[in-house]
Amino acid sequence: MLNVQEVRTDFPILSIEAHPGVPLIYLDSAATSQKPSVVVDAMNAFYRSYNSNVHRGIHRLSEDATTGYETARRKVQAFINAESAESIVYTRNTTEAINLVAYSWARTQLQPGDELLITAMEHHANIVPWQLISDMTGATLRHVPFRSDGTLDMAKLPELLSDKTKLFAFTAVSNVFGTINPVRELVDAAHAVGALALVDAAQAVPHMPVDVQAWDCDFMAFSAHKMCGPTGIGILYGKGELLESMPPFMGGGDMIRRVGLDKSTWADLPHKFEAGTPAIAEAIGLGAAVDYLTGLGMENVHAHEQFIVNYAVEALSDVPGLTILGPGASQRAGVAAFTLNGAHPHDIAQLLDEDGIAVRAGHHCAMPLHQICGINATARASFYVHTTTEEVDKLVAGLHRVRRVFRLE
Ligand code: PLP
């Protein structure tokens, strides 16, 4: 298990006050995680002592920057057990990683009559790119529905997957329900009809051990900023032969082998997909985040979140009029989105903020999910390695205050 009090000292922001005299309680890690000192220090060290562009220089600083940038790639490779560092493509975030596959693979492969499959619980990042591609190619976009408990309706899979399906793109963990989906089962179902499988792991890689070879997925996308790393960098994992077969997503410097005025050839993987000066400090920060999480142990991270989310689901259930979306704690990652009869989620978030408690309110970039549930918005508390039961107790106390303010008692 994690020593949470010790972990908390790694995150300088946790000792600030949200308002004068009101300590911060950060329950918004699903939107973005806080950063431990080691990550901030690694990025500072880069800018202070070896800031330089990568790959193009033969001077010492450039070599050091290149080493930092490429070492981080190998750390990510080991973290998700990818077969090789060539399978790890730096992007800006999960969204860009999914768009890379959409534009480079799907746009060039799909035609009318083909089908793309997603689920009804996706984040917009795993919906909108496929809508754009379906408009461009004439392929049909279909979705797997979810049941009232926020789990996928697996019984519907056989009628949705067929030899027309070319790609099944789904989230490993819902950012609203918190549902942990059966990734390997879904990947196998896609492969059984000859489709590729793309996993949106934005809410999985930061929170549990992830092994892309065990999942056997063809593509996987995630963001550094949700896993203790900086904003501005994300990862696309892709199987080598697939990435090899795909045309570049963007053109420019660093992604070429030779450029002529009429025609150019491409650099080897993964550089073929990394046009222009990349996010170097951010890659180095991501490498430090991977080291940090590896040091904590992803089994421990997951166990702590399971413990906290169990505690939270039980404690929140005592608040009259409160409904938590999603499945029971055993199938749920560290997310609890809820409604409270008589109080709008935005008002809830604003009142909780007065108590120093940061939660998110709205549709969390999952409008279809909310529409299907018949609600416009939810309030969402999300947990991470530093969350304590005392913080959850304060959330519950804050919600009782919301009820008093709105005279719901
Ligand atoms: N997918 C899921 C499940 C998410 O929760 C998020 C962010 O909240 C994203 C994709 C998009 O991540 P980013 O904004 O870092 O691209």
Boltz pocket constraint, residues with backbone or C-beta under 6 A from the ligand:
constraints:
  - pocket:
      binder: B
      contacts: [[A, 30], [A, 31], [A, 93], [A, 94], [A, 95], [A, 96], [A, 123], [A, 125], [A, 126], [A, 171], [A, 173], [A, 174], [A, 175], [A, 200], [A, 202], [A, 203], [A, 223], [A, 364], [A, 365]]
      max_distance: 6.0
